[in-house]
Amino acid sequence: MVHSMTAFARVEKAGAQGTLSWELRSVNSRYLEPHLRLPESFRDLEGVVREALRQGISRGKLECTLRFTEENTEKPLQVDRERAAQLVAAAETIASLIKNPAALNPLEVLAWPGVLVGDATDPQALSAEALTLFNEGLKELKAGREREGAELARLINDRLTSIEEDVVTLRVLVPQMLATQRQKVLDRFADMKAEMDPQRLEQEMVMLAQKSDVAEELDRLSTHIIEVRRVLKAGGAAGRRLDFLMQELNREANTLGSKAFDPRSTQAAVNLKVLIEQMREQVQNIE
């Protein structure tokens, strides 16, 4: 089964230390492009999160945001007196070297990392919870990509069926169109009351048939359709392969258009190009 590169997942977990939440967004990209937004206290997770993304997803631009809301409204503030004293002493040392130094602001001391502390917590346990929650979010994101991928495959298969029908119709129409063209030539000369060497007429019709021979293009269209269906069924990271096949389908449709000698074949070539373009747009979303 193929997967879309577009999906969204959000997971949240409330605990004694606070509430953790992950938001994972995935959009189209030629390569895997993870962008992580983590609170400073969870920076140690960056490596393992990136590795999990590499293992689980092959393409797409991914934005992964972790938020942590600490439950500390009823907890008293605690000051690390020893660290604060060290900071004040260091500030006084620097102040002695400055003429007319500004007074030390207590709030600035509190803002220094490690001076204001909460109750004793286990940061490793909190990081482990965040990682477990991330894996849940990643699983949900992949499920969303899979669901949308299935819908994209259905849309592409519908258009492949339409192309197959046009190919069958063209196979039937080509001999009829050649016969119509032959009759038009005969009627034109009859109207002009001109005589034409039958052998010369046959030569002209043979040349027209050769120039308008689209059997090879129709065969290649059928072959490409079979391959697209096979790739869709095989699944995996199929986007690049499908994009290549869309280019090949478009090439055959262009050739059909250049060989068209009847309004019906011209319209058929236009219809094919429209269907192929619709598929190409969908393929851009496939991983």
LINLINHU-V371570 format. One record per pair of residues at least 24 apart in sequence whose C-alpha atoms are under 7 Angstrom apart, sorted by the first residue. I is the first residue (numbers start at 0). GAP is how many residues later the second one is. If there is no record, write none. Layout:
# LINLINHU-V371570
i=[I	I]
gap=[GAP	GAP]
This chain:
# LINLINHU-V371570
i=[0	0	0	0	0	0	1	1	1	1	1	1	1	1	2	2	2	2	2	2	3	3	3	3	3	3	3	4	4	4	4	4	4	5	5	6	6	6	7	8	8	8	9	10	10	16	16	17	17	17	17	18	18	18	19	19	19	19	20	20	20	21	21	21	21	21	21	22	22	22	23	23	23	23	23	24	24	24	25	25	25	25	26	26	26	27	27	27	28	28	28	29	29	30	30	31	31	31	31	32	32	32	33	33	33	34	34	34	35	35	35	36	36	36	37	37	38	38	41	57	58	76	76	77	77	77	78	78	78	79	79	79	82	83	83	148	151	152	155	158	159	162	163	165	166	176	177	210	211	211	213	216	216	220	220	223	236	237	238	238	238	241	242	242	245	245	248	249]
gap=[149	231	232	233	234	235	144	147	148	230	233	234	236	284	142	143	145	146	283	284	141	142	144	145	281	282	283	54	55	140	280	281	282	139	279	134	137	138	133	128	131	132	127	122	126	53	54	50	51	52	53	49	50	51	47	48	49	110	45	46	47	42	43	44	45	112	115	41	42	43	38	39	40	41	117	37	38	39	34	35	36	37	33	34	35	32	33	257	30	31	32	29	30	28	29	26	27	28	29	27	28	29	27	28	29	27	28	29	27	28	29	27	28	29	27	28	27	28	85	179	228	40	41	38	39	40	36	37	38	35	36	37	32	25	31	137	130	79	123	116	65	109	58	102	51	85	31	48	47	48	42	35	39	28	31	25	50	49	44	47	48	41	37	40	30	34	27	26]
